[in-house]
Amino acid sequence: MASKSKTKKTQTRNEGKERFKSFMRTPAGIWIAGILSVAFLLTLNTLIAGNSLDTFLGLTAFAIIAATVVIWVILLRRRSK
C-alpha cells in the first residue's frame, strides 16, 4: 500500500508541472510572463540606477536591444527547422 501512495504523490506533482507548462504555452500565459518580466526588469533597473535617469535609460535600452536580438535568434532557429 505504501507504494501506491508514493505513486499518487508523484503523479500529482507531475500533473501540476504539466498544467503550468501547458498554461505557459497559451496566449494568456505568454502575456502574463511578458508583463511580469518587464515589471521585474524595470524594477531591477530602477534599483541599480538609483537617482540617475541616464543610467536607468541606458540599462533599459540595453535590455530592449538584448531582448530584440534574443527573439530574433529564436525566430531564425524556428524558421530553419
C-alpha positions as CSV (number, residue, x, y, z in Angstrom):
1,M,0.0,0.0,0.0
2,A,2.8,2.4,0.7
3,S,4.0,2.2,-2.9
4,K,0.6,3.3,-4.1
5,S,0.6,6.4,-2.0
6,K,4.0,7.4,-3.3
7,T,2.8,6.9,-6.9
8,K,-0.1,9.2,-6.3
9,K,2.1,11.9,-4.9
10,T,4.4,11.8,-7.8
11,Q,1.6,11.9,-10.3
12,T,0.1,14.9,-8.5
13,R,3.4,16.8,-8.6
14,N,3.9,16.0,-12.3
15,E,0.4,17.0,-13.1
16,G,0.9,20.4,-11.5
17,K,4.1,20.9,-13.6
18,E,2.3,19.8,-16.7
19,R,-0.6,22.2,-16.0
20,F,1.9,25.1,-15.6
21,K,3.8,24.2,-18.8
22,S,0.6,24.0,-20.8
23,F,-0.7,27.3,-19.3
24,M,2.6,29.0,-20.2
25,R,2.1,27.9,-23.8
26,T,-1.2,29.6,-24.1
27,P,-1.5,33.3,-25.2
28,A,-2.6,34.3,-21.7
29,G,0.4,32.6,-20.1
30,I,2.7,34.3,-22.6
31,W,1.2,37.7,-21.9
32,I,1.4,37.2,-18.1
33,A,5.1,36.1,-18.3
34,G,5.9,39.0,-20.6
35,I,4.3,41.6,-18.2
36,L,6.0,40.1,-15.2
37,S,9.3,40.0,-17.0
38,V,9.0,43.7,-17.9
39,A,8.0,44.7,-14.4
40,F,10.9,42.8,-12.9
41,L,13.3,44.3,-15.4
42,L,12.2,47.9,-14.8
43,T,12.3,47.3,-11.0
44,L,15.8,45.9,-11.2
45,N,16.9,48.8,-13.5
46,T,15.4,51.3,-11.0
47,L,17.2,49.8,-8.1
48,I,20.6,49.7,-9.9
49,A,20.2,53.3,-11.3
50,G,19.1,54.9,-8.1
51,N,18.5,58.6,-8.8
52,S,20.3,58.7,-12.2
53,L,17.9,58.9,-15.1
54,D,20.7,58.5,-17.6
55,T,21.8,55.2,-16.1
56,F,18.2,54.0,-15.9
57,L,17.5,54.8,-19.6
58,G,20.8,53.2,-20.6
59,L,20.1,50.0,-18.8
60,T,16.6,49.9,-20.2
61,A,17.8,50.5,-23.8
62,F,20.4,47.8,-23.4
63,A,17.8,45.3,-22.1
64,I,15.5,46.1,-25.1
65,I,18.3,45.6,-27.6
66,A,19.3,42.4,-26.0
67,A,15.7,41.1,-25.9
68,T,15.3,42.0,-29.6
69,V,18.4,40.1,-30.5
70,V,17.4,37.0,-28.5
71,I,13.9,37.0,-30.0
72,W,15.4,37.4,-33.5
73,V,17.7,34.4,-33.0
74,I,14.8,32.3,-31.6
75,L,12.7,33.1,-34.7
76,L,15.6,32.3,-37.1
77,R,16.1,29.0,-35.4
78,R,12.4,28.1,-35.7
79,R,12.4,29.1,-39.3
80,S,15.4,26.9,-40.2
81,K,13.8,23.8,-38.7
